[in-house]
Amino acid sequence: MRTEREENHHPYRCWLMLQEYKTLKQTAGSYRDSLVIQFGSEVRLRSFEIPQVHPEHIKHVDGHGRLRVPERKDTDGSGEKPRYAYLPEESRANYYGTPTSRTSLAMNR
């Protein structure tokens, strides 16, 4: 694992090696947790975006899966608006293959 100190509001950034990532995904506490890890790393969703997505947000554009994220981080001052994240086929198949996929990945409260 590699960490780097940042000067802005993020005190540290962390990168996992491929084997570390695979181990983390395999040792997740549940299948849902494994999906959350996969959506964060492979789909590149931010932690606040993961609970927003639902199966109906998946679209195919030019033969590639895209995941509509309703409210993205406002990085350019234009206000929060949707963004479309690349959705690898494995992530799409894993999401549809679970009972969790009928709703969002939000924590049950």
BAROKE-478055 format. One record per atom (N, C-alpha, C): residue number from 0; residue in three letters; atom name; y, z, x. Coordinates in steps of 0.02 Angstrom, whole numbers, padded with zeros to 5 digits, always signed. Layout:
BEGIN
[NUM,ala,CA,[Y,Z,X]],
...
% end
This chain:
BEGIN
[0,met,N,[-00058,+00000,+00042]],
[0,met,CA,[+00000,+00000,+00000]],
[0,met,C,[+00062,+00000,+00045]],
[1,arg,N,[+00112,-00037,+00022]],
[1,arg,CA,[+00174,-00041,+00059]],
[1,arg,C,[+00230,-00014,+00014]],
[2,thr,N,[+00271,+00030,+00041]],
[2,thr,CA,[+00329,+00055,+00004]],
[2,thr,C,[+00392,+00039,+00043]],
[3,glu,N,[+00446,+00033,+00006]],
[3,glu,CA,[+00510,+00016,+00037]],
[3,glu,C,[+00565,+00056,+00002]],
[4,arg,N,[+00608,+00086,+00039]],
[4,arg,CA,[+00663,+00125,+00011]],
[4,arg,C,[+00719,+00077,-00010]],
[5,glu,N,[+00745,+00087,-00070]],
[5,glu,CA,[+00799,+00046,-00097]],
[5,glu,C,[+00863,+00086,-00098]],
[6,glu,N,[+00918,+00053,-00092]],
[6,glu,CA,[+00983,+00086,-00094]],
[6,glu,C,[+01012,+00091,-00164]],
[7,asn,N,[+00986,+00051,-00211]],
[7,asn,CA,[+01013,+00052,-00279]],
[7,asn,C,[+00979,+00105,-00321]],
[8,his,N,[+00976,+00096,-00386]],
[8,his,CA,[+00949,+00146,-00431]],
[8,his,C,[+00873,+00154,-00428]],
[9,his,N,[+00839,+00110,-00393]],
[9,his,CA,[+00767,+00116,-00384]],
[9,his,C,[+00755,+00148,-00316]],
[10,pro,N,[+00734,+00212,-00314]],
[10,pro,CA,[+00727,+00244,-00249]],
[10,pro,C,[+00674,+00212,-00204]],
[11,tyr,N,[+00619,+00187,-00234]],
[11,tyr,CA,[+00566,+00156,-00195]],
[11,tyr,C,[+00537,+00097,-00233]],
[12,arg,N,[+00512,+00049,-00196]],
[12,arg,CA,[+00472,-00006,-00224]],
[12,arg,C,[+00405,-00001,-00190]],
[13,cys,N,[+00354,-00021,-00227]],
[13,cys,CA,[+00286,-00013,-00202]],
[13,cys,C,[+00247,-00078,-00215]],
[14,trp,N,[+00208,-00099,-00166]],
[14,trp,CA,[+00166,-00158,-00172]],
[14,trp,C,[+00095,-00137,-00154]],
[15,leu,N,[+00047,-00159,-00195]],
[15,leu,CA,[-00023,-00146,-00182]],
[15,leu,C,[-00055,-00207,-00151]],
[16,met,N,[-00103,-00196,-00108]],
[16,met,CA,[-00144,-00251,-00082]],
[16,met,C,[-00192,-00271,-00138]],
[17,leu,N,[-00220,-00330,-00134]],
[17,leu,CA,[-00263,-00356,-00187]],
[17,leu,C,[-00321,-00309,-00203]],
[18,gln,N,[-00355,-00284,-00151]],
[18,gln,CA,[-00411,-00239,-00163]],
[18,gln,C,[-00389,-00174,-00195]],
[19,glu,N,[-00331,-00148,-00176]],
[19,glu,CA,[-00304,-00087,-00207]],
[19,glu,C,[-00290,-00098,-00281]],
[20,tyr,N,[-00262,-00157,-00297]],
[20,tyr,CA,[-00248,-00174,-00366]],
[20,tyr,C,[-00313,-00178,-00407]],
[21,lys,N,[-00363,-00211,-00380]],
[21,lys,CA,[-00427,-00217,-00415]],
[21,lys,C,[-00458,-00149,-00426]],
[22,thr,N,[-00455,-00105,-00377]],
[22,thr,CA,[-00482,-00038,-00384]],
[22,thr,C,[-00444,+00001,-00438]],
[23,leu,N,[-00378,-00004,-00437]],
[23,leu,CA,[-00338,+00030,-00488]],
[23,leu,C,[-00357,+00007,-00558]],
[24,lys,N,[-00363,-00059,-00567]],
[24,lys,CA,[-00381,-00087,-00633]],
[24,lys,C,[-00450,-00064,-00655]],
[25,gln,N,[-00498,-00063,-00608]],
[25,gln,CA,[-00566,-00044,-00625]],
[25,gln,C,[-00574,+00030,-00639]],
[26,thr,N,[-00532,+00071,-00610]],
[26,thr,CA,[-00539,+00144,-00619]],
[26,thr,C,[-00490,+00171,-00671]],
[27,ala,N,[-00458,+00126,-00708]],
[27,ala,CA,[-00413,+00148,-00762]],
[27,ala,C,[-00453,+00190,-00812]],
[28,gly,N,[-00419,+00236,-00845]],
[28,gly,CA,[-00452,+00282,-00891]],
[28,gly,C,[-00482,+00250,-00953]],
[29,ser,N,[-00458,+00191,-00972]],
[29,ser,CA,[-00484,+00157,-01031]],
[29,ser,C,[-00471,+00082,-01022]],
[30,tyr,N,[-00501,+00043,-01067]],
[30,tyr,CA,[-00490,-00030,-01065]],
[30,tyr,C,[-00416,-00045,-01079]],
[31,arg,N,[-00386,-00007,-01124]],
[31,arg,CA,[-00315,-00015,-01139]],
[31,arg,C,[-00272,-00003,-01077]],
[32,asp,N,[-00288,+00050,-01040]],
[32,asp,CA,[-00251,+00065,-00979]],
[32,asp,C,[-00258,+00009,-00928]],
[33,ser,N,[-00317,-00020,-00925]],
[33,ser,CA,[-00329,-00076,-00880]],
[33,ser,C,[-00285,-00136,-00900]],
[34,leu,N,[-00279,-00148,-00965]],
[34,leu,CA,[-00236,-00202,-00990]],
[34,leu,C,[-00163,-00189,-00973]],
[35,val,N,[-00141,-00127,-00980]],
[35,val,CA,[-00072,-00109,-00964]],
[35,val,C,[-00059,-00124,-00890]],
[36,ile,N,[-00105,-00106,-00847]],
[36,ile,CA,[-00098,-00120,-00775]],
[36,ile,C,[-00096,-00196,-00764]],
[37,gln,N,[-00140,-00232,-00798]],
[37,gln,CA,[-00143,-00305,-00791]],
[37,gln,C,[-00078,-00337,-00816]],
[38,phe,N,[-00052,-00315,-00872]],
[38,phe,CA,[+00010,-00344,-00899]],
[38,phe,C,[+00069,-00329,-00853]],
[39,gly,N,[+00069,-00271,-00822]],
[39,gly,CA,[+00123,-00255,-00776]],
[39,gly,C,[+00119,-00296,-00712]],
[40,ser,N,[+00059,-00307,-00686]],
[40,ser,CA,[+00053,-00340,-00621]],
[40,ser,C,[+00046,-00416,-00627]],
[41,glu,N,[+00004,-00440,-00672]],
[41,glu,CA,[-00009,-00512,-00676]],
[41,glu,C,[+00039,-00548,-00722]],
[42,val,N,[+00061,-00516,-00775]],
[42,val,CA,[+00109,-00547,-00821]],
[42,val,C,[+00180,-00529,-00802]],
[43,arg,N,[+00187,-00478,-00760]],
[43,arg,CA,[+00251,-00455,-00733]],
[43,arg,C,[+00296,-00425,-00786]],
[44,leu,N,[+00265,-00389,-00834]],
[44,leu,CA,[+00305,-00355,-00885]],
[44,leu,C,[+00330,-00289,-00857]],
[45,arg,N,[+00389,-00269,-00876]],
[45,arg,CA,[+00417,-00204,-00858]],
[45,arg,C,[+00386,-00152,-00905]],
[46,ser,N,[+00389,-00089,-00885]],
[46,ser,CA,[+00356,-00037,-00923]],
[46,ser,C,[+00383,-00033,-00995]],
[47,phe,N,[+00447,-00045,-01006]],
[47,phe,CA,[+00474,-00041,-01074]],
[47,phe,C,[+00458,-00104,-01115]],
[48,glu,N,[+00435,-00157,-01083]],
[48,glu,CA,[+00418,-00219,-01118]],
[48,glu,C,[+00347,-00219,-01145]],
[49,ile,N,[+00302,-00184,-01111]],
[49,ile,CA,[+00232,-00185,-01129]],
[49,ile,C,[+00220,-00164,-01202]],
[50,pro,N,[+00250,-00109,-01227]],
[50,pro,CA,[+00237,-00090,-01297]],
[50,pro,C,[+00267,-00139,-01348]],
[51,gln,N,[+00311,-00185,-01327]],
[51,gln,CA,[+00342,-00231,-01373]],
[51,gln,C,[+00298,-00290,-01393]],
[52,val,N,[+00249,-00307,-01352]],
[52,val,CA,[+00212,-00369,-01363]],
[52,val,C,[+00155,-00359,-01413]],
[53,his,N,[+00143,-00412,-01451]],
[53,his,CA,[+00090,-00416,-01501]],
[53,his,C,[+00055,-00483,-01493]],
[54,pro,N,[-00006,-00489,-01518]],
[54,pro,CA,[-00042,-00553,-01511]],
[54,pro,C,[-00003,-00613,-01539]],
[55,glu,N,[+00036,-00603,-01591]],
[55,glu,CA,[+00074,-00660,-01619]],
[55,glu,C,[+00130,-00683,-01572]],
[56,his,N,[+00143,-00647,-01519]],
[56,his,CA,[+00194,-00668,-01470]],
[56,his,C,[+00166,-00717,-01419]],
[57,ile,N,[+00101,-00731,-01421]],
[57,ile,CA,[+00070,-00777,-01374]],
[57,ile,C,[+00079,-00848,-01399]],
[58,lys,N,[+00105,-00891,-01356]],
[58,lys,CA,[+00115,-00962,-01372]],
[58,lys,C,[+00087,-01003,-01314]],
[59,his,N,[+00071,-01066,-01329]],
[59,his,CA,[+00050,-01112,-01276]],
[59,his,C,[+00103,-01166,-01269]],
[60,val,N,[+00129,-01173,-01209]],
[60,val,CA,[+00181,-01222,-01194]],
[60,val,C,[+00157,-01264,-01135]],
[61,asp,N,[+00153,-01328,-01145]],
[61,asp,CA,[+00131,-01374,-01092]],
[61,asp,C,[+00064,-01353,-01061]],
[62,gly,N,[+00019,-01328,-01103]],
[62,gly,CA,[-00048,-01309,-01080]],
[62,gly,C,[-00052,-01241,-01046]],
[63,his,N,[+00003,-01204,-01046]],
[63,his,CA,[+00004,-01138,-01015]],
[63,his,C,[+00021,-01085,-01067]],
[64,gly,N,[-00010,-01027,-01060]],
[64,gly,CA,[+00004,-00971,-01104]],
[64,gly,C,[+00071,-00939,-01087]],
[65,arg,N,[+00109,-00923,-01137]],
[65,arg,CA,[+00172,-00888,-01130]],
[65,arg,C,[+00172,-00829,-01178]],
[66,leu,N,[+00200,-00774,-01156]],
[66,leu,CA,[+00204,-00714,-01196]],
[66,leu,C,[+00277,-00700,-01210]],
[67,arg,N,[+00296,-00699,-01274]],
[67,arg,CA,[+00365,-00686,-01293]],
[67,arg,C,[+00377,-00611,-01290]],
[68,val,N,[+00426,-00591,-01251]],
[68,val,CA,[+00446,-00521,-01246]],
[68,val,C,[+00511,-00516,-01285]],
[69,pro,N,[+00510,-00480,-01343]],
[69,pro,CA,[+00569,-00480,-01387]],
[69,pro,C,[+00634,-00457,-01354]],
[70,glu,N,[+00632,-00403,-01317]],
[70,glu,CA,[+00693,-00377,-01286]],
[70,glu,C,[+00682,-00368,-01211]],
[71,arg,N,[+00715,-00410,-01173]],
[71,arg,CA,[+00709,-00407,-01100]],
[71,arg,C,[+00766,-00366,-01071]],
[72,lys,N,[+00761,-00352,-01008]],
[72,lys,CA,[+00815,-00317,-00972]],
[72,lys,C,[+00875,-00365,-00967]],
[73,asp,N,[+00933,-00340,-00982]],
[73,asp,CA,[+00994,-00379,-00978]],
[73,asp,C,[+01018,-00381,-00905]],
[74,thr,N,[+00997,-00433,-00870]],
[74,thr,CA,[+01014,-00438,-00798]],
[74,thr,C,[+01076,-00480,-00785]],
[75,asp,N,[+01098,-00518,-00835]],
[75,asp,CA,[+01155,-00563,-00824]],
[75,asp,C,[+01215,-00549,-00869]],
[76,gly,N,[+01213,-00494,-00907]],
[76,gly,CA,[+01269,-00476,-00950]],
[76,gly,C,[+01275,-00515,-01014]],
[77,ser,N,[+01224,-00555,-01031]],
[77,ser,CA,[+01227,-00595,-01092]],
[77,ser,C,[+01195,-00560,-01151]],
[78,gly,N,[+01176,-00498,-01143]],
[78,gly,CA,[+01144,-00461,-01197]],
[78,gly,C,[+01069,-00468,-01195]],
[79,glu,N,[+01036,-00423,-01230]],
[79,glu,CA,[+00963,-00425,-01232]],
[79,glu,C,[+00941,-00483,-01276]],
[80,lys,N,[+00898,-00524,-01250]],
[80,lys,CA,[+00870,-00579,-01288]],
[80,lys,C,[+00798,-00589,-01265]],
[81,pro,N,[+00758,-00625,-01303]],
[81,pro,CA,[+00688,-00633,-01284]],
[81,pro,C,[+00680,-00671,-01218]],
[82,arg,N,[+00624,-00659,-01187]],
[82,arg,CA,[+00605,-00698,-01128]],
[82,arg,C,[+00532,-00718,-01137]],
[83,tyr,N,[+00510,-00768,-01102]],
[83,tyr,CA,[+00442,-00792,-01107]],
[83,tyr,C,[+00409,-00784,-01039]],
[84,ala,N,[+00361,-00739,-01036]],
[84,ala,CA,[+00325,-00725,-00974]],
[84,ala,C,[+00263,-00769,-00970]],
[85,tyr,N,[+00247,-00791,-00910]],
[85,tyr,CA,[+00185,-00829,-00900]],
[85,tyr,C,[+00126,-00784,-00914]],
[86,leu,N,[+00078,-00808,-00952]],
[86,leu,CA,[+00019,-00769,-00971]],
[86,leu,C,[-00044,-00802,-00944]],
[87,pro,N,[-00072,-00775,-00890]],
[87,pro,CA,[-00134,-00804,-00863]],
[87,pro,C,[-00190,-00802,-00916]],
[88,glu,N,[-00234,-00850,-00912]],
[88,glu,CA,[-00288,-00856,-00962]],
[88,glu,C,[-00330,-00793,-00965]],
[89,glu,N,[-00345,-00763,-00907]],
[89,glu,CA,[-00386,-00702,-00906]],
[89,glu,C,[-00351,-00645,-00945]],
[90,ser,N,[-00286,-00639,-00936]],
[90,ser,CA,[-00249,-00587,-00972]],
[90,ser,C,[-00250,-00600,-01047]],
[91,arg,N,[-00241,-00663,-01066]],
[91,arg,CA,[-00243,-00680,-01137]],
[91,arg,C,[-00312,-00665,-01167]],
[92,ala,N,[-00364,-00685,-01132]],
[92,ala,CA,[-00432,-00673,-01156]],
[92,ala,C,[-00447,-00598,-01160]],
[93,asn,N,[-00426,-00560,-01111]],
[93,asn,CA,[-00437,-00488,-01112]],
[93,asn,C,[-00400,-00455,-01170]],
[94,tyr,N,[-00340,-00478,-01184]],
[94,tyr,CA,[-00300,-00448,-01238]],
[94,tyr,C,[-00332,-00462,-01306]],
[95,tyr,N,[-00354,-00523,-01317]],
[95,tyr,CA,[-00385,-00540,-01380]],
[95,tyr,C,[-00454,-00509,-01388]],
[96,gly,N,[-00484,-00489,-01334]],
[96,gly,CA,[-00553,-00463,-01337]],
[96,gly,C,[-00558,-00389,-01351]],
[97,thr,N,[-00504,-00356,-01371]],
[97,thr,CA,[-00506,-00284,-01382]],
[97,thr,C,[-00481,-00266,-01451]],
[98,pro,N,[-00502,-00208,-01478]],
[98,pro,CA,[-00474,-00185,-01541]],
[98,pro,C,[-00399,-00172,-01536]],
[99,thr,N,[-00375,-00156,-01476]],
[99,thr,CA,[-00304,-00142,-01465]],
[99,thr,C,[-00263,-00203,-01481]],
[100,ser,N,[-00291,-00263,-01474]],
[100,ser,CA,[-00252,-00324,-01480]],
[100,ser,C,[-00227,-00336,-01551]],
[101,arg,N,[-00252,-00300,-01599]],
[101,arg,CA,[-00229,-00309,-01667]],
[101,arg,C,[-00159,-00279,-01677]],
[102,thr,N,[-00139,-00237,-01632]],
[102,thr,CA,[-00072,-00208,-01634]],
[102,thr,C,[-00040,-00217,-01566]],
[103,ser,N,[+00009,-00178,-01550]],
[103,ser,CA,[+00039,-00182,-01484]],
[103,ser,C,[+00002,-00136,-01435]],
[104,leu,N,[+00023,-00137,-01374]],
[104,leu,CA,[-00005,-00092,-01324]],
[104,leu,C,[+00032,-00027,-01320]],
[105,ala,N,[+00073,-00013,-01371]],
[105,ala,CA,[+00112,+00049,-01372]],
[105,ala,C,[+00064,+00108,-01378]],
[106,met,N,[+00086,+00165,-01351]],
[106,met,CA,[+00047,+00226,-01356]],
[106,met,C,[+00042,+00247,-01428]],
[107,asn,N,[-00017,+00269,-01448]],
[107,asn,CA,[-00026,+00296,-01515]],
[107,asn,C,[+00007,+00364,-01519]],
[108,arg,N,[+00051,+00373,-01566]],
[108,arg,CA,[+00086,+00437,-01573]],
[108,arg,C,[+00070,+00468,-01639]],
% end
